[in-house]
Amino acid sequence: MWDGKQKAVTFSYDDGVCQDRRLVDMFNYYHVKATFNLNSGMQTYASHYDFGNVRVHHMNAEGLKELYKGHEIAAHTLTHQDLTKLDKDTVYNEVYLDKQNLERMFDCQITGMAYPYGTYNDEVVQILKKCKIQYARS
């Protein structure tokens, strides 16, 4: 329970893309908090993907601390790979280094993560525990 409430709604968004700027402005205007799951190895405008006929760019790392101020930051791996298709060492590096980078960038403890593509297995879960990730979502 949170302050006597038994239900909650959560909002979480992945990848640290340019569209987040407008979204954060709306959340801040309405005093709504969200979780933003970031890929620290891809936070550059040069990194992009196409979603239908829309080109989606990641944001540069500079200025993200101020943009996301008051919201939760969570890991999403360095380079957004399917963790179930990687060897243990690479999974560890993807998670642990992303967590370290984000802690340095945002000057806060990173405790959560979103699985890229929503995929995980028992081995991935065990590695997240080694990295001191307290919760993960798909």
N, CA, C and O atoms as a GROMACS GRO file, in nm:
protein
  552
    1MET      N    1   0.083  -0.119   0.000
    1MET     CA    2   0.000   0.000   0.000
    1MET      C    3   0.087   0.125   0.000
    1MET      O    4   0.194   0.129   0.062
    2TRP      N    5   0.040   0.225  -0.069
    2TRP     CA    6   0.109   0.352  -0.076
    2TRP      C    7   0.016   0.459  -0.023
    2TRP      O    8  -0.088   0.488  -0.084
    3ASP      N    9   0.050   0.518   0.089
    3ASP     CA   10  -0.032   0.624   0.150
    3ASP      C   11  -0.179   0.583   0.161
    3ASP      O   12  -0.268   0.663   0.135
    4GLY      N   13  -0.202   0.458   0.202
    4GLY     CA   14  -0.338   0.411   0.220
    4GLY      C   15  -0.407   0.365   0.093
    4GLY      O   16  -0.522   0.321   0.098
    5LYS      N   17  -0.339   0.374  -0.021
    5LYS     CA   18  -0.399   0.333  -0.149
    5LYS      C   19  -0.357   0.190  -0.180
    5LYS      O   20  -0.244   0.150  -0.152
    6GLN      N   21  -0.447   0.115  -0.238
    6GLN     CA   22  -0.418  -0.025  -0.268
    6GLN      C   23  -0.388  -0.049  -0.416
    6GLN      O   24  -0.346  -0.158  -0.453
    7LYS      N   25  -0.407   0.050  -0.499
    7LYS     CA   26  -0.382   0.036  -0.641
    7LYS      C   27  -0.291   0.149  -0.688
    7LYS      O   28  -0.289   0.258  -0.631
    8ALA      N   29  -0.217   0.120  -0.792
    8ALA     CA   30  -0.128   0.221  -0.850
    8ALA      C   31  -0.122   0.204  -1.001
    8ALA      O   32  -0.142   0.095  -1.053
    9VAL      N   33  -0.095   0.312  -1.069
    9VAL     CA   34  -0.070   0.311  -1.212
    9VAL      C   35   0.075   0.355  -1.230
    9VAL      O   36   0.119   0.452  -1.169
   10THR      N   37   0.148   0.283  -1.313
   10THR     CA   38   0.286   0.322  -1.339
   10THR      C   39   0.304   0.351  -1.488
   10THR      O   40   0.237   0.293  -1.573
   11PHE      N   41   0.395   0.442  -1.516
   11PHE     CA   42   0.428   0.477  -1.654
   11PHE      C   43   0.577   0.453  -1.672
   11PHE      O   44   0.658   0.499  -1.591
   12SER      N   45   0.615   0.382  -1.776
   12SER     CA   46   0.758   0.361  -1.803
   12SER      C   47   0.782   0.367  -1.953
   12SER      O   48   0.701   0.320  -2.034
   13TYR      N   49   0.894   0.428  -1.988
   13TYR     CA   50   0.928   0.453  -2.128
   13TYR      C   51   1.074   0.416  -2.150
   13TYR      O   52   1.159   0.439  -2.064
   14ASP      N   53   1.100   0.360  -2.266
   14ASP     CA   54   1.232   0.307  -2.296
   14ASP      C   55   1.310   0.392  -2.395
   14ASP      O   56   1.253   0.464  -2.476
   15ASP      N   57   1.440   0.381  -2.386
   15ASP     CA   58   1.537   0.420  -2.488
   15ASP      C   59   1.588   0.563  -2.486
   15ASP      O   60   1.686   0.592  -2.555
   16GLY      N   61   1.528   0.655  -2.412
   16GLY     CA   62   1.580   0.791  -2.408
   16GLY      C   63   1.576   0.859  -2.544
   16GLY      O   64   1.678   0.907  -2.593
   17VAL      N   65   1.459   0.863  -2.604
   17VAL     CA   66   1.443   0.919  -2.738
   17VAL      C   67   1.395   1.064  -2.732
   17VAL      O   68   1.343   1.110  -2.631
   18CYS      N   69   1.414   1.136  -2.842
   18CYS     CA   70   1.381   1.279  -2.847
   18CYS      C   71   1.235   1.307  -2.812
   18CYS      O   72   1.205   1.413  -2.756
   19GLN      N   73   1.145   1.216  -2.842
   19GLN     CA   74   1.004   1.236  -2.809
   19GLN      C   75   0.981   1.246  -2.658
   19GLN      O   76   0.877   1.297  -2.615
   20ASP      N   77   1.076   1.198  -2.578
   20ASP     CA   78   1.063   1.207  -2.432
   20ASP      C   79   1.055   1.352  -2.385
   20ASP      O   80   0.993   1.379  -2.282
   21ARG      N   81   1.115   1.445  -2.457
   21ARG     CA   82   1.113   1.585  -2.413
   21ARG      C   83   0.969   1.636  -2.397
   21ARG      O   84   0.935   1.696  -2.295
   22ARG      N   85   0.888   1.611  -2.496
   22ARG     CA   86   0.747   1.654  -2.489
   22ARG      C   87   0.673   1.576  -2.381
   22ARG      O   88   0.592   1.632  -2.308
   23LEU      N   89   0.700   1.447  -2.372
   23LEU     CA   90   0.635   1.362  -2.273
   23LEU      C   91   0.668   1.409  -2.131
   23LEU      O   92   0.578   1.420  -2.047
   24VAL      N   93   0.795   1.436  -2.104
   24VAL     CA   94   0.836   1.482  -1.972
   24VAL      C   95   0.770   1.616  -1.940
   24VAL      O   96   0.727   1.639  -1.827
   25ASP      N   97   0.763   1.705  -2.037
   25ASP     CA   98   0.694   1.833  -2.015
   25ASP      C   99   0.549   1.812  -1.971
   25ASP      O  100   0.501   1.878  -1.879
   26MET      N  101   0.480   1.720  -2.037
   26MET     CA  102   0.341   1.692  -2.000
   26MET      C  103   0.332   1.630  -1.861
   26MET      O  104   0.248   1.670  -1.780
   27PHE      N  105   0.418   1.534  -1.832
   27PHE     CA  106   0.417   1.472  -1.699
   27PHE      C  107   0.445   1.578  -1.592
   27PHE      O  108   0.376   1.582  -1.490
   28ASN      N  109   0.544   1.661  -1.614
   28ASN     CA  110   0.577   1.764  -1.516
   28ASN      C  111   0.461   1.862  -1.497
   28ASN      O  112   0.432   1.903  -1.384
   29TYR      N  113   0.395   1.899  -1.604
   29TYR     CA  114   0.282   1.992  -1.597
   29TYR      C  115   0.171   1.935  -1.507
   29TYR      O  116   0.110   2.007  -1.429
   30TYR      N  117   0.146   1.804  -1.520
   30TYR     CA  118   0.039   1.740  -1.443
   30TYR      C  119   0.088   1.674  -1.314
   30TYR      O  120   0.011   1.605  -1.247
   31HIS      N  121   0.216   1.694  -1.278
   31HIS     CA  122   0.275   1.638  -1.156
   31HIS      C  123   0.265   1.486  -1.153
   31HIS      O  124   0.234   1.426  -1.050
   32VAL      N  125   0.293   1.425  -1.267
   32VAL     CA  126   0.292   1.279  -1.280
   32VAL      C  127   0.437   1.232  -1.293
   32VAL      O  128   0.517   1.293  -1.364
   33LYS      N  129   0.469   1.124  -1.224
   33LYS     CA  130   0.604   1.069  -1.228
   33LYS      C  131   0.607   0.946  -1.318
   33LYS      O  132   0.507   0.875  -1.331
   34ALA      N  133   0.721   0.921  -1.378
   34ALA     CA  134   0.738   0.806  -1.466
   34ALA      C  135   0.878   0.748  -1.448
   34ALA      O  136   0.964   0.809  -1.385
   35THR      N  137   0.898   0.631  -1.502
   35THR     CA  138   1.029   0.566  -1.507
   35THR      C  139   1.077   0.571  -1.651
   35THR      O  140   1.003   0.537  -1.743
   36PHE      N  141   1.202   0.612  -1.669
   36PHE     CA  142   1.264   0.616  -1.800
   36PHE      C  143   1.381   0.519  -1.801
   36PHE      O  144   1.476   0.534  -1.725
   37ASN      N  145   1.372   0.419  -1.887
   37ASN     CA  146   1.472   0.312  -1.899
   37ASN      C  147   1.567   0.348  -2.013
   37ASN      O  148   1.527   0.352  -2.129
   38LEU      N  149   1.692   0.374  -1.978
   38LEU     CA  150   1.786   0.430  -2.075
   38LEU      C  151   1.899   0.334  -2.110
   38LEU      O  152   1.943   0.254  -2.027
   39ASN      N  153   1.943   0.344  -2.234
   39ASN     CA  154   2.059   0.269  -2.285
   39ASN      C  155   2.177   0.365  -2.290
   39ASN      O  156   2.190   0.442  -2.385
   40SER      N  157   2.262   0.362  -2.188
   40SER     CA  158   2.368   0.462  -2.180
   40SER      C  159   2.467   0.454  -2.296
   40SER      O  160   2.532   0.553  -2.328
   41GLY      N  161   2.480   0.339  -2.359
   41GLY     CA  162   2.571   0.325  -2.472
   41GLY      C  163   2.515   0.376  -2.603
   41GLY      O  164   2.583   0.373  -2.705
   42MET      N  165   2.390   0.422  -2.601
   42MET     CA  166   2.326   0.467  -2.725
   42MET      C  167   2.275   0.610  -2.714
   42MET      O  168   2.205   0.656  -2.805
   43GLN      N  169   2.307   0.682  -2.607
   43GLN     CA  170   2.254   0.817  -2.586
   43GLN      C  171   2.330   0.918  -2.670
   43GLN      O  172   2.410   0.997  -2.619
   44THR      N  173   2.303   0.914  -2.799
   44THR     CA  174   2.355   1.009  -2.895
   44THR      C  175   2.254   1.024  -3.008
   44THR      O  176   2.193   0.926  -3.050
   45TYR      N  177   2.236   1.144  -3.056
   45TYR     CA  178   2.139   1.171  -3.162
   45TYR      C  179   2.167   1.086  -3.286
   45TYR      O  180   2.076   1.054  -3.362
   46ALA      N  181   2.294   1.051  -3.307
   46ALA     CA  182   2.331   0.970  -3.424
   46ALA      C  183   2.272   0.830  -3.418
   46ALA      O  184   2.259   0.763  -3.520
   47SER      N  185   2.237   0.785  -3.298
   47SER     CA  186   2.174   0.654  -3.282
   47SER      C  187   2.024   0.668  -3.303
   47SER      O  188   1.958   0.747  -3.236
   48HIS      N  189   1.970   0.591  -3.397
   48HIS     CA  190   1.828   0.604  -3.429
   48HIS      C  191   1.774   0.471  -3.480
   48HIS      O  192   1.848   0.377  -3.509
   49TYR      N  193   1.642   0.466  -3.490
   49TYR     CA  194   1.574   0.352  -3.553
   49TYR      C  195   1.447   0.404  -3.619
   49TYR      O  196   1.400   0.513  -3.588
   50ASP      N  197   1.394   0.325  -3.710
   50ASP     CA  198   1.271   0.363  -3.778
   50ASP      C  199   1.154   0.286  -3.718
   50ASP      O  200   1.160   0.164  -3.703
   51PHE      N  201   1.049   0.360  -3.685
   51PHE     CA  202   0.927   0.302  -3.631
   51PHE      C  203   0.817   0.336  -3.730
   51PHE      O  204   0.763   0.447  -3.729
   52GLY      N  205   0.784   0.240  -3.816
   52GLY     CA  206   0.695   0.270  -3.928
   52GLY      C  207   0.766   0.368  -4.019
   52GLY      O  208   0.877   0.343  -4.064
   53ASN      N  209   0.701   0.481  -4.047
   53ASN     CA  210   0.765   0.582  -4.132
   53ASN      C  211   0.822   0.699  -4.051
   53ASN      O  212   0.847   0.806  -4.105
   54VAL      N  213   0.843   0.676  -3.920
   54VAL     CA  214   0.898   0.780  -3.834
   54VAL      C  215   1.040   0.741  -3.792
   54VAL      O  216   1.063   0.630  -3.744
   55ARG      N  217   1.134   0.831  -3.812
   55ARG     CA  218   1.271   0.808  -3.765
   55ARG      C  219   1.278   0.857  -3.621
   55ARG      O  220   1.247   0.973  -3.592
   56VAL      N  221   1.319   0.769  -3.531
   56VAL     CA  222   1.327   0.799  -3.388
   56VAL      C  223   1.474   0.808  -3.349
   56VAL      O  224   1.549   0.712  -3.366
   57HIS      N  225   1.514   0.923  -3.296
   57HIS     CA  226   1.652   0.946  -3.255
   57HIS      C  227   1.663   0.936  -3.103
   57HIS      O  228   1.574   0.981  -3.030
   58HIS      N  229   1.774   0.877  -3.056
   58HIS     CA  230   1.806   0.885  -2.915
   58HIS      C  231   1.855   1.027  -2.886
   58HIS      O  232   1.898   1.098  -2.977
   59MET      N  233   1.849   1.066  -2.760
   59MET     CA  234   1.899   1.198  -2.723
   59MET      C  235   2.045   1.189  -2.684
   59MET      O  236   2.093   1.084  -2.641
   60ASN      N  237   2.116   1.299  -2.698
   60ASN     CA  238   2.252   1.307  -2.647
   60ASN      C  239   2.249   1.304  -2.495
   60ASN      O  240   2.152   1.348  -2.433
   61ALA      N  241   2.354   1.252  -2.436
   61ALA     CA  242   2.361   1.237  -2.290
   61ALA      C  243   2.357   1.372  -2.219
   61ALA      O  244   2.302   1.383  -2.109
   62GLU      N  245   2.415   1.474  -2.279
   62GLU     CA  246   2.418   1.606  -2.216
   62GLU      C  247   2.276   1.659  -2.196
   62GLU      O  248   2.196   1.661  -2.289
   63GLY      N  249   2.247   1.701  -2.075
   63GLY     CA  250   2.118   1.760  -2.044
   63GLY      C  251   2.012   1.661  -1.996
   63GLY      O  252   1.904   1.703  -1.955
   64LEU      N  253   2.041   1.533  -2.000
   64LEU     CA  254   1.941   1.434  -1.959
   64LEU      C  255   1.912   1.440  -1.809
   64LEU      O  256   1.798   1.418  -1.766
   65LYS      N  257   2.014   1.469  -1.729
   65LYS     CA  258   1.992   1.476  -1.583
   65LYS      C  259   1.887   1.582  -1.551
   65LYS      O  260   1.798   1.558  -1.469
   66GLU      N  261   1.896   1.696  -1.614
   66GLU     CA  262   1.799   1.803  -1.590
   66GLU      C  263   1.662   1.767  -1.649
   66GLU      O  264   1.560   1.791  -1.585
   67LEU      N  265   1.661   1.711  -1.769
   67LEU     CA  266   1.535   1.674  -1.833
   67LEU      C  267   1.454   1.578  -1.747
   67LEU      O  268   1.335   1.599  -1.725
   68TYR      N  269   1.518   1.473  -1.698
   68TYR     CA  270   1.447   1.368  -1.625
   68TYR      C  271   1.440   1.392  -1.474
   68TYR      O  272   1.398   1.304  -1.400
   69LYS      N  273   1.479   1.509  -1.430
   69LYS     CA  274   1.479   1.542  -1.287
   69LYS      C  275   1.341   1.514  -1.225
   69LYS      O  276   1.238   1.559  -1.278
   70GLY      N  277   1.340   1.441  -1.114
   70GLY     CA  278   1.216   1.408  -1.044
   70GLY      C  279   1.152   1.279  -1.089
   70GLY      O  280   1.054   1.233  -1.029
   71HIS      N  281   1.205   1.218  -1.194
   71HIS     CA  282   1.154   1.092  -1.245
   71HIS      C  283   1.255   0.981  -1.214
   71HIS      O  284   1.373   1.010  -1.190
   72GLU      N  285   1.210   0.858  -1.216
   72GLU     CA  286   1.301   0.745  -1.192
   72GLU      C  287   1.376   0.712  -1.320
   72GLU      O  288   1.319   0.712  -1.430
   73ILE      N  289   1.504   0.684  -1.305
   73ILE     CA  290   1.587   0.636  -1.415
   73ILE      C  291   1.618   0.490  -1.388
   73ILE      O  292   1.656   0.454  -1.276
   74ALA      N  293   1.603   0.407  -1.489
   74ALA     CA  294   1.632   0.264  -1.476
   74ALA      C  295   1.719   0.222  -1.594
   74ALA      O  296   1.724   0.288  -1.698
   75ALA      N  297   1.787   0.111  -1.574
   75ALA     CA  298   1.875   0.056  -1.678
   75ALA      C  299   1.792  -0.009  -1.789
   75ALA      O  300   1.678  -0.052  -1.767
   76HIS      N  301   1.852  -0.015  -1.907
   76HIS     CA  302   1.789  -0.082  -2.021
   76HIS      C  303   1.896  -0.148  -2.108
   76HIS      O  304   1.871  -0.182  -2.224
   77THR      N  305   2.016  -0.164  -2.051
   77THR     CA  306   2.138  -0.219  -2.110
   77THR      C  307   2.211  -0.116  -2.195
   77THR      O  308   2.152  -0.016  -2.239
   78LEU      N  309   2.337  -0.141  -2.217
   78LEU     CA  310   2.419  -0.049  -2.296
   78LEU      C  311   2.367  -0.031  -2.438
   78LEU      O  312   2.354   0.082  -2.486
   79THR      N  313   2.337  -0.142  -2.504
   79THR     CA  314   2.312  -0.135  -2.649
   79THR      C  315   2.183  -0.204  -2.693
   79THR      O  316   2.167  -0.236  -2.811
   80HIS      N  317   2.090  -0.228  -2.600
   80HIS     CA  318   1.956  -0.279  -2.633
   80HIS      C  319   1.960  -0.410  -2.712
   80HIS      O  320   1.898  -0.420  -2.819
   81GLN      N  321   2.031  -0.508  -2.662
   81GLN     CA  322   2.036  -0.638  -2.726
   81GLN      C  323   1.945  -0.737  -2.654
   81GLN      O  324   1.913  -0.718  -2.537
   82ASP      N  325   1.904  -0.841  -2.724
   82ASP     CA  326   1.827  -0.950  -2.664
   82ASP      C  327   1.921  -1.028  -2.573
   82ASP      O  328   2.007  -1.101  -2.622
   83LEU      N  329   1.906  -1.012  -2.443
   83LEU     CA  330   1.998  -1.072  -2.346
   83LEU      C  331   1.996  -1.224  -2.349
   83LEU      O  332   2.094  -1.287  -2.310
   84THR      N  333   1.888  -1.283  -2.394
   84THR     CA  334   1.879  -1.430  -2.397
   84THR      C  335   1.965  -1.490  -2.508
   84THR      O  336   1.985  -1.612  -2.512
   85LYS      N  337   2.016  -1.407  -2.596
   85LYS     CA  338   2.098  -1.455  -2.708
   85LYS      C  339   2.247  -1.426  -2.689
   85LYS      O  340   2.327  -1.447  -2.780
   86LEU      N  341   2.284  -1.377  -2.570
   86LEU     CA  342   2.423  -1.339  -2.543
   86LEU      C  343   2.485  -1.432  -2.441
   86LEU      O  344   2.415  -1.497  -2.363
   87ASP      N  345   2.618  -1.439  -2.442
   87ASP     CA  346   2.688  -1.517  -2.340
   87ASP      C  347   2.683  -1.443  -2.206
   87ASP      O  348   2.655  -1.324  -2.202
   88LYS      N  349   2.711  -1.515  -2.098
   88LYS     CA  350   2.698  -1.459  -1.962
   88LYS      C  351   2.782  -1.332  -1.943
   88LYS      O  352   2.734  -1.235  -1.885
   89ASP      N  353   2.906  -1.335  -1.991
   89ASP     CA  354   2.994  -1.219  -1.972
   89ASP      C  355   2.938  -1.095  -2.042
   89ASP      O  356   2.945  -0.985  -1.987
   90THR      N  357   2.885  -1.112  -2.161
   90THR     CA  358   2.831  -0.999  -2.234
   90THR      C  359   2.704  -0.947  -2.167
   90THR      O  360   2.684  -0.826  -2.160
   91VAL      N  361   2.620  -1.037  -2.118
   91VAL     CA  362   2.500  -0.993  -2.044
   91VAL      C  363   2.542  -0.911  -1.924
   91VAL      O  364   2.487  -0.804  -1.899
   92TYR      N  365   2.640  -0.962  -1.849
   92TYR     CA  366   2.688  -0.889  -1.731
   92TYR      C  367   2.735  -0.749  -1.770
   92TYR      O  368   2.698  -0.651  -1.707
   93ASN      N  369   2.817  -0.740  -1.874
   93ASN     CA  370   2.868  -0.610  -1.918
   93ASN      C  371   2.756  -0.517  -1.963
   93ASN      O  372   2.756  -0.399  -1.929
   94GLU      N  373   2.660  -0.568  -2.038
   94GLU     CA  374   2.548  -0.487  -2.086
   94GLU      C  375   2.472  -0.425  -1.969
   94GLU      O  376   2.432  -0.309  -1.974
   95VAL      N  377   2.450  -0.504  -1.864
   95VAL     CA  378   2.371  -0.457  -1.750
   95VAL      C  379   2.456  -0.375  -1.654
   95VAL      O  380   2.420  -0.262  -1.619
   96TYR      N  381   2.568  -0.430  -1.610
   96TYR     CA  382   2.649  -0.366  -1.508
   96TYR      C  383   2.706  -0.232  -1.555
   96TYR      O  384   2.703  -0.134  -1.481
   97LEU      N  385   2.757  -0.229  -1.677
   97LEU     CA  386   2.816  -0.104  -1.726
   97LEU      C  387   2.709   0.002  -1.752
   97LEU      O  388   2.732   0.121  -1.731
   98ASP      N  389   2.591  -0.041  -1.798
   98ASP     CA  390   2.481   0.054  -1.815
   98ASP      C  391   2.443   0.113  -1.680
   98ASP      O  392   2.426   0.234  -1.667
   99LYS      N  393   2.430   0.027  -1.579
   99LYS     CA  394   2.396   0.072  -1.444
   99LYS      C  395   2.500   0.172  -1.393
   99LYS      O  396   2.464   0.278  -1.341
  100GLN      N  397   2.627   0.139  -1.406
  100GLN     CA  398   2.735   0.229  -1.362
  100GLN      C  399   2.730   0.364  -1.434
  100GLN      O  400   2.740   0.469  -1.372
  101ASN      N  401   2.715   0.358  -1.565
  101ASN     CA  402   2.709   0.482  -1.644
  101ASN      C  403   2.593   0.570  -1.601
  101ASN      O  404   2.608   0.691  -1.584
  102LEU      N  405   2.476   0.509  -1.583
  102LEU     CA  406   2.358   0.586  -1.544
  102LEU      C  407   2.373   0.644  -1.403
  102LEU      O  408   2.331   0.757  -1.378
  103GLU      N  409   2.432   0.568  -1.312
  103GLU     CA  410   2.455   0.619  -1.177
  103GLU      C  411   2.547   0.740  -1.180
  103GLU      O  412   2.528   0.836  -1.106
  104ARG      N  413   2.647   0.735  -1.265
  104ARG     CA  414   2.740   0.847  -1.279
  104ARG      C  415   2.670   0.966  -1.346
  104ARG      O  416   2.686   1.080  -1.303
  105MET      N  417   2.592   0.940  -1.451
  105MET     CA  418   2.525   1.047  -1.525
  105MET      C  419   2.420   1.119  -1.441
  105MET      O  420   2.406   1.241  -1.449
  106PHE      N  421   2.346   1.042  -1.358
  106PHE     CA  422   2.232   1.098  -1.286
  106PHE      C  423   2.259   1.116  -1.138
  106PHE      O  424   2.174   1.167  -1.064
  107ASP      N  425   2.377   1.075  -1.093
  107ASP     CA  426   2.415   1.090  -0.953
  107ASP      C  427   2.309   1.031  -0.859
  107ASP      O  428   2.266   1.094  -0.762
  108CYS      N  429   2.266   0.908  -0.891
  108CYS     CA  430   2.168   0.838  -0.809
  108CYS      C  431   2.189   0.688  -0.820
  108CYS      O  432   2.258   0.640  -0.911
  109GLN      N  433   2.130   0.615  -0.729
  109GLN     CA  434   2.137   0.469  -0.732
  109GLN      C  435   2.037   0.417  -0.835
  109GLN      O  436   1.920   0.456  -0.833
  110ILE      N  437   2.080   0.329  -0.922
  110ILE     CA  438   1.992   0.266  -1.021
  110ILE      C  439   1.955   0.128  -0.967
  110ILE      O  440   2.042   0.044  -0.944
  111THR      N  441   1.826   0.106  -0.946
  111THR     CA  442   1.781  -0.020  -0.887
  111THR      C  443   1.691  -0.102  -0.979
  111THR      O  444   1.666  -0.219  -0.952
  112GLY      N  445   1.643  -0.042  -1.086
  112GLY     CA  446   1.549  -0.111  -1.174
  112GLY      C  447   1.600  -0.123  -1.315
  112GLY      O  448   1.699  -0.060  -1.354
  113MET      N  449   1.530  -0.205  -1.392
  113MET     CA  450   1.568  -0.227  -1.531
  113MET      C  451   1.447  -0.275  -1.611
  113MET      O  452   1.356  -0.338  -1.557
  114ALA      N  453   1.448  -0.244  -1.739
  114ALA     CA  454   1.352  -0.301  -1.834
  114ALA      C  455   1.432  -0.389  -1.929
  114ALA      O  456   1.534  -0.347  -1.983
  115TYR      N  457   1.383  -0.512  -1.950
  115TYR     CA  458   1.450  -0.604  -2.042
  115TYR      C  459   1.431  -0.556  -2.186
  115TYR      O  460   1.318  -0.532  -2.228
  116PRO      N  461   1.540  -0.542  -2.263
  116PRO     CA  462   1.522  -0.509  -2.404
  116PRO      C  463   1.437  -0.616  -2.473
  116PRO      O  464   1.460  -0.735  -2.455
  117TYR      N  465   1.342  -0.572  -2.551
  117TYR     CA  466   1.249  -0.660  -2.623
  117TYR      C  467   1.162  -0.744  -2.528
  117TYR      O  468   1.088  -0.830  -2.574
  118GLY      N  469   1.171  -0.719  -2.398
  118GLY     CA  470   1.092  -0.794  -2.300
  118GLY      C  471   1.140  -0.937  -2.278
  118GLY      O  472   1.071  -1.016  -2.214
  119THR      N  473   1.257  -0.970  -2.328
  119THR     CA  474   1.305  -1.108  -2.320
  119THR      C  475   1.402  -1.128  -2.204
  119THR      O  476   1.487  -1.043  -2.176
  120TYR      N  477   1.388  -1.241  -2.137
  120TYR     CA  478   1.479  -1.279  -2.028
  120TYR      C  479   1.463  -1.428  -2.003
  120TYR      O  480   1.370  -1.492  -2.052
  121ASN      N  481   1.557  -1.483  -1.928
  121ASN     CA  482   1.551  -1.621  -1.883
  121ASN      C  483   1.614  -1.628  -1.745
  121ASN      O  484   1.656  -1.526  -1.691
  122ASP      N  485   1.619  -1.747  -1.686
  122ASP     CA  486   1.672  -1.762  -1.550
  122ASP      C  487   1.816  -1.714  -1.538
  122ASP      O  488   1.854  -1.654  -1.438
  123GLU      N  489   1.897  -1.740  -1.640
  123GLU     CA  490   2.037  -1.696  -1.638
  123GLU      C  491   2.047  -1.544  -1.633
  123GLU      O  492   2.128  -1.489  -1.558
  124VAL      N  493   1.966  -1.476  -1.712
  124VAL     CA  494   1.964  -1.329  -1.713
  124VAL      C  495   1.922  -1.277  -1.576
  124VAL      O  496   1.982  -1.183  -1.525
  125VAL      N  497   1.821  -1.337  -1.517
  125VAL     CA  498   1.773  -1.294  -1.385
  125VAL      C  499   1.884  -1.307  -1.281
  125VAL      O  500   1.902  -1.217  -1.198
  126GLN      N  501   1.959  -1.415  -1.285
  126GLN     CA  502   2.069  -1.434  -1.190
  126GLN      C  503   2.178  -1.329  -1.209
  126GLN      O  504   2.235  -1.280  -1.111
  127ILE      N  505   2.207  -1.295  -1.332
  127ILE     CA  506   2.309  -1.192  -1.359
  127ILE      C  507   2.261  -1.056  -1.308
  127ILE      O  508   2.341  -0.979  -1.255
  128LEU      N  509   2.134  -1.026  -1.324
  128LEU     CA  510   2.080  -0.899  -1.273
  128LEU      C  511   2.097  -0.890  -1.121
  128LEU      O  512   2.128  -0.784  -1.068
  129LYS      N  513   2.079  -1.002  -1.053
  129LYS     CA  514   2.100  -1.003  -0.907
  129LYS      C  515   2.245  -0.970  -0.874
  129LYS      O  516   2.270  -0.896  -0.779
  130LYS      N  517   2.340  -1.025  -0.949
  130LYS     CA  518   2.482  -0.995  -0.929
  130LYS      C  519   2.510  -0.846  -0.948
  130LYS      O  520   2.597  -0.788  -0.883
  131CYS      N  521   2.436  -0.785  -1.038
  131CYS     CA  522   2.453  -0.643  -1.069
  131CYS      C  523   2.376  -0.553  -0.972
  131CYS      O  524   2.377  -0.431  -0.986
  132LYS      N  525   2.309  -0.614  -0.874
  132LYS     CA  526   2.233  -0.542  -0.773
  132LYS      C  527   2.113  -0.467  -0.833
  132LYS      O  528   2.076  -0.359  -0.787
  133ILE      N  529   2.054  -0.526  -0.935
  133ILE     CA  530   1.927  -0.476  -0.989
  133ILE      C  531   1.817  -0.537  -0.902
  133ILE      O  532   1.808  -0.659  -0.892
  134GLN      N  533   1.735  -0.455  -0.841
  134GLN     CA  534   1.633  -0.502  -0.747
  134GLN      C  535   1.503  -0.544  -0.814
  134GLN      O  536   1.431  -0.628  -0.761
  135TYR      N  537   1.473  -0.486  -0.930
  135TYR     CA  538   1.353  -0.527  -1.001
  135TYR      C  539   1.377  -0.509  -1.150
  135TYR      O  540   1.457  -0.426  -1.193
  136ALA      N  541   1.306  -0.589  -1.228
  136ALA     CA  542   1.312  -0.576  -1.373
  136ALA      C  543   1.174  -0.604  -1.430
  136ALA      O  544   1.095  -0.679  -1.372
  137ARG      N  545   1.145  -0.544  -1.543
  137ARG     CA  546   1.015  -0.562  -1.606
  137ARG      C  547   1.034  -0.593  -1.754
  137ARG      O  548   1.136  -0.560  -1.814
  138SER      N  549   0.932  -0.656  -1.809
  138SER     CA  550   0.936  -0.684  -1.952
  138SER      C  551   0.837  -0.593  -2.022
  138SER      O  552   0.823  -0.599  -2.144
   0.00000   0.00000   0.00000
